[in-house]
Amino acid sequence: MLPEEVDVIIVGAGNAALCAALAAAEYKVSVLLLERAPEEVSGGNSRFTAGAIRCVYNGVEDLRKLMPDLSEELIAITDFGQYTEENFFDDMARVTEYRADPDMVELLVKRSQTTLLWLREKGIKFAPIYGRQAFKVEGRFKFWGGLTIEAWGGGPGLVSALTEAAAKRGVTIAYETRAMDLICGDDGVTGVRVRQKGRTREIRCKSVVLAAGGFESNTEWRTRYLGPGWDLAKVRGTSYNTGDGIRMALDAGAIPWGNWSGCHAVGWDRNAPPFGDLAVGDNFQKHSYPFSIMLNANGERFVDEGADFRNYTYAKYGRVILNQPGQFAWQIFDAKVVHLLRDEYRIRQVTKVQAGTLEELVGRLDDVNPRRALETIKAYNDAVQTGTPFNPNIKDGRGTSGLAVPKSNWANRIDQPPFEAYAVTCGITFTFGGVKVNDHAAVIDTEGSPIPGLYAAGEMVGGIFYFNYPGGTGLMSGAVFGRIAGGSAGARACASETAAPAT
């Protein structure tokens, strides 16, 4: 049964919302999470992720603090390298084309490690992401692309662990309860109007944290803000992220902020369902394309598949695929690289063809011009610079010469049968536009002032990502700003003007 009054209300129940709940609970205040989804599919997009988290670390000893179970045997055969604050800053600047808000990025980077240590203290476990971020070459694993850590059990494991941690600290979650509007007045936000089991009612509170995701599951908003064709994209995750939190904040006077025409979108199985399937999780994604060439319906390459590690290109290549004729492409591999394909290529629900010759292969690519496809593959093969050694663990510089669309790294001739091809379309993960917050995660209004009692975290915070995204930064951002928002909300709720937000 819903209470009439509570200290802190948090809208959402994913990674950012649950981190906010844990932080608010540290102030010994009552905390209520409002989750629109049923319990079995709760957790927003966090439940659909693989659980990769981008975090600063200066060497293996930093990793051992987060993962004390890391064995000496694994350490002996692994080059973990390091991912410094400077590396993180550089990646955020480069992939967002220097548009990301520097103050927001500084909070994200400088609090990444301490936030994961804080979560570790709450009982959340982490592990090295061997299966997707390290290749074994000459008997030794090497991590690449700045992404080394994942939550134990992936996204589902993270949501379960956070939910359990919150419950232990007295946090209440109301499932199938949709936040409809904020209750606002001259003193700021004082409650939330909710709808549960067909009935609408009001719950009063002292602080609200909005952490209800972006608008990626709202077809009309996608088309309005991202542009024509985005109504045709598949949604990788939850069907419940329709922009409710953003709408409520804007109605309360928040200023729209960030890259409203931008989003995180990847190559996704062409025949995947319209929304995410928890039985499959994120395995509809197809992220081994750096070792492939991609062909569109015209049988032509359209993007540099080896421009960078997949961590720095996958979140923008979905948009590129959506812009192709028919909104699809085929990834083409030969036998030399099949052993490098991620596990997602081996699921039962995959759109795949295989052939013993290239002539047979192009004839089996649905909706593709076979003659032009064969010409493209042969021209690509002739352009590969074979004098440079192939190495999947580094940007090896093994590229092509003379092609209108080059391949900069990991170029191999497609000449060893059997040949395999996988059909992909665009899968949208989350939208980049949202509301502006300050360094206390307080929502800023159109006059440039904080809205009293209103905080935000997660996907609905604008200004962090533009155009693109370094892999694993979404969960890290949600955790960092969720912790800040929850701490600020908890401090306000216990009416302590001197209480500082979590650091």
N, C-alpha and C positions, 0 to 999 in steps of 0.2 A: 504494500500500500504506500502511495506517495505521501511524503510529509507536506504539511502546509508551509513549513519554513525550514531552511537549512543554512549553514554558514556559506558554503561554496558549492555552486553548481558548475559542472563541467559537461559541455555538450560534445558527445562523441565517446568512443571507448576503444580507440586504436592506440598505437604507440605513444603519440603526443599527449592524448587525453589521459592515459594511464600514468604517464610520467608526471603530468600536472597533478593528478590525484595523489600520487606518492609524495610529491613536494608539498602540497597543501596540507596533507595529513601530518607532516612534521610540526605544524603549528598547533596541533591538538584541536583542530576545528572539525565540525561535521562536514562530510563531503559526499555529494550525490552526483553520479554520472548518469546522464540521459543518453541511452543508446537506441536509435531508431530501429535497428535490425533485431531479429530474434537472436537469442543467445547462441544458437548453433552456428550462425553466420556472422556473429558480431566481430568487432575489431577493425572495421574499415578495410582499407587497402593493406594495412600492416599484416593481416592474416594471409594475404595472397603473395607476399614477397618471399624471396629466398632467405631473407634475414641478413644480407650483407650490410655492414656498417663501416663507413670510412672514418678512421680515427688516427690522430697523430700518435706516433710512437718513435722513439729514438734508438730502438734496438730490441733484441730479444728479451731483455730484462723487463722492459715496459710491458711486453706482451705477456710475460709470465705473471705479472701482477693481475692482469685481466683473466688469464687462463692458467691458473696454478697447476692444472693437470697436464700441462704440456710436458711431454716426456723428454728425457735426455736423448733417447733414440731418435725421436722425430727432429729434435734440434740438430743432431749430428748430420742428418741427411737433407737439411733444409736451409736455403738462403732466404731468410725473412727480410733482409735488408733493413731499411728504415723509411719512415714517412714523416718528415719533419713538418713543423708549422710552416716553414717557407715553402715546402712542396705543396701543402694544402692550399695556402694562399695563391700560389702560382696557378694551380689547377683551377681554382674557382675563378680567378681573373681571366684565364685563357679561354675556358669553355663558355663563359658567359659574355665573352667579348668585352670585358672590362666594364660591364654595366651593373654588376651586383653591388648592392649597398655595402660600402666598406665597413661600416659599423656593425652591420648584421653579420658579415663574413668574419669579422674579428671575434665576435662572440661565438660563432659556430666553431671556428678553428681552435681558439684558445681554451674553450671549455669542452672540447670533444673528449679528451682523455679523462678529465676529472668527472665528466658526466657518466662515462662508462664504468669508472671505478665506483661511483655512487650507486649505479644500478647493480653492480656486482655485490655491493654491501646489502642491497635489498633482496638478494637471492637470484638475480638473473645471471645465467651462465653464457659463456661465449666459447667459440672454438675457431681454429684456423680454417679458412675456407679453401681447403685443398682441392675439392672436387671441381672447382670452377676458376680458380685464380692462380694455380701453380701447375706447370708442366714439369715432368721428370725428364731431364736430359743428362745422359751419361751418369745415371744413378743418383742424381741429386735434384730435389725440387727447388724451384725458384719462383717466388711470388713477384707479380708484376702489376703495374697500373695503380699502385698505391692502395690496394684493397686486400686486406689480409684477414679480417675478422668477420665472423657471422654469429648471429644469435643461435644458441643451442636449440635445435629443432626447427630452424628456419622461422618464417613468419608466424605459423601456427604455434610453434613453441614459445616464441617471444610473447605473443598475446596471452597465452595460457599462464606463463610465468609472471607477467606483469599483473594479470587479473588476480592471481593467487596472492601476490605480494600486497596488492591493494586491499583485498579482503582481510588479510591478516592485520591490517592497520585500520580496520573499521570503515573502509570506504564502501558505500552502497551503490550498486548498479541497477538501474531500472531499464529492463529490456523492452523492446517494442513500444518505446515511449519517444515520440517525436517532439522535439523543441520547435515551436511554431513562431514565437515572437519574443523579443526582449521587453520587459517592463521597464520603462525609462521615465525619468522626471528631471527636475532641476538638480537633484542630488546624484544624477547618473543612473546606472543600471541597478535595479533593486529586485529583480526577479525574472522568471521565465514563464511564458504561457506554453503549456504542453498539451499534447493529445495522446491519450492512452486508452485503448479498447473503445474507441469511438467517442470518448468523452474528453472535453477540453476543460482545463483548470489552470490555476495560477499557483506557482510556488515562489515564495519570497526568499531572498537571500541577500548576503552582503557583497558577494563577488561572483562573477561569471567568467569562466574560461571557455572560449569557443575553440573547439578542436575537431570540427566535423568534416574535414576534408575539403577538396576543391569541387569543381563543377563538371568533372569529366564524365559523369553518368547522366548528365542533363543534355539530351540531344539538341534541344533548342538553344541553350546557352552555348554549347560547343560551336554550333553553326553561326550564332550571333557574334561571338568574340574571336574564335579561332579562324573562321572563314568558311567559304563554300567547300563542300566535300567532307567536312568533319562530321557531318551526320552519318557518314558511311563507315567511320572507324569503329572497330571493335573495342570494347572496354576490358582491360586486363583484369580488373579487380571487382570490387563491390558495386552493386547496382544502387546503393543508398547514398553515394556521394553526389548529390544533385545541387549543391551550392546553398543549402539551407543556412549554414553558419555565416557565409558571406552575405547572403541576402539580409539576415537579421542585423548584422553589423552595419551594413549600408543604411538600412532603415533607421538605425539608431544614430546616424550621422557620421559614420566612419568614412574616411577618404579611400577610394579605390587606389590600389598601389601595385606596382610591379608589371610584369610582362603578360598582360591580359590576352594577347594574341599568341602566347607561347605555351608549350606543354612538353611533358615527358612522353614520348611515343616511340615504340620499338617495332622491330620485325616480329610478327605474331602469326601463328599458323593460319593459313588462308581460310580453313574450314572450321576454325574454333567457334564456339558459341558466342552470342553477342556480348555476354558478360562473363566474368571469371567463373571458373568451375573449381571448387575447393578440392575435389577429388584429384584434379590434375595440378592445381596450384599454378606456379609460374612456368610450368613445363611446355606451355604452348609457345613460349618465346623461342627464338632460333638465333643464338648469339655467336655462333662459330663462323659467321660470314667473313671475318678477316682472312680465312683460309680458302675462300670460295671466290667465284665471280657471280654477280647477280645480273640476271637478264629480265627485261620487262616484256610486255606483250609484243613489242616490235622486234624482239630478239636482240636487243641492244643493251650494253652496259650503260649505267647512268650515274654511278657514284664510285669514288675511290674506296673500295672495300678495305684496303690496308692503310688508310690515312693515319690511323693511330690505334692504340690498344682499344679493344671494344668498350672498355669502361668510359672512354671519352667520346665515343661516336654513337653508341647504340640508342641513346635517348633522343637523338635527333634524326636518325635514319628512318624511323617510322613515318615521319612527316614526308621524307623524300619518297618513300614507297607509296604513300597515299596519293602523291602527285603524279604517279605513273598511270598510263592508260589502264583502265580497269581496276586500279588501286591494288595491284599485286606485283610480285616478282618471284623468280625462281633462283634459289641458291644452288650453284653447281659445284660438286666436289669430285675428285677422283680418289683412287684407292690409296695414294700416298699419304693423304691427310685424314682419312676417315677415322683413324685411331685417336685423333685430336678432338673429335666432335664431342660436345658436352652431352650429358645424359638426356637432356630434353629431346635430342634427335632420335632416341631409342624408345620413346613411349608408343603405346599402341595407337593413340589418337594423333596420327601424324599424316600430313599430305606429302607423300614421297613417291618418286619413281626411280627405277634402277634399270640399267642397260649395259650390255657388253661392248657397244660401240657408240661413238658420239652421234652417228646418224640415227641409230635407234633411240638414243636419249632425247634428242631434240624433237623427234616425232611423238614422244610421249608427254611433252610439256603442254598441258592443257592451255589453250587460248594464246599460244605463242607462235609467231611466224618461224617455222622450222628452218627454212632456207637461210634467213637472215641470222638466226641463232647460231647455225653451224658456221657461217662466215665470221661471226663475232668471236666465237671460241677459237677458230683457227688463227685469226689475226692476233688475238690475245696471246696464244701459244708462241707465235713467232716473235712477239715483243718482249717476252720474259727474259730478263738478264740473269742467266744461269750461273754466271761467274761468281756471284755473291752467295755465300752459304745461307741456307734456310735455318732460322732459329726462332721458334715460337715464343720464347721467353723474353725477347728483346725486340725493339724496332730494328729489324735486321737490314733495312735498306735494300732488300732484294725486290726490285721493282720492275717496271716495264719501260720501254722506250718507244716513242713515236706514236702513242695512242692519244686520241682526243680526250679520253677519260683515263688518266693513268691509274696504276696501282702502285702505291709507294713502298709497301712492305709485304713480306710473306707471299710473294708472287711465285707460284709454281705452275709449270705447264700442266694442263689438264689432258693427260695422255695415257694414264695407266688405268685400265678397267679392273673391276666394274666401276661404272660412273653412277653417282647418286645426285638427285635433285630434290629440293624441298620448297614447297610453295608457301609464300608468306604474304601477309597484308599488314596494315597498320593496327597496332594495339596501343591505345592511349592508357597511360598509367595515372598521371595527375596533371592538373593545370597549374600554371605558374602565377597567374594573377590572383590577387586577394586584397587584403587590407594592410595598412601600415601599422607597425608597432614600434615602440621605443625600446630602450635597452632593459626595461622592466617587463617587456611584453605587453604593455598597456596599449590598447587600440587608440589610434590617433584620429581625431575628427577632421572635418573639412576646414576648420579654423586653425589647425595645427596643434591642438591641445589634446591631452589624454582624456578619454571618456571615463569618468569615475566609475570604478567597479567593473570595468570590462577589459578582458585580456584575451589574447589569441595565440595559437601555436599550431604547428603542423602545416599541412598543404595549403591552408587558407591564408597563410602569411605571405604577402607579396614582397618583392624586392630582393629575394635571395637568388633565384634562378632566372636566367634569361637565355632563350634560344636552346640551351643545352644544359647538361648536368653531369657532374662526375659520379659514376656509379657508387652506390652505397651512401650518398650524402643525404637522401631523404629521411631515412630512419635516424641518422645522426642529428639532423636539423630538428626533427620532431622531438627527440629526446632532450636536446639542449634547450630549445625554446619552450617545450612542455614543462621542464623543470623550472625554468625562470618564471613562466606564467603562473604555474601552481604555487610557487613560493610567494610571488607578489599577491596573488589572490588570497592565500592563507594569511599573510601578514596583514592585509587590509581587513580581513574578516575578524581577526582578533584585536582589531583597532589599536595596533601598536605602530605609531608613527615612526618609531626609530628602528623597527624591524627591517632588516635588509632582505632583498630577494636572494634566492639561493645562488651560490657561486660555485 
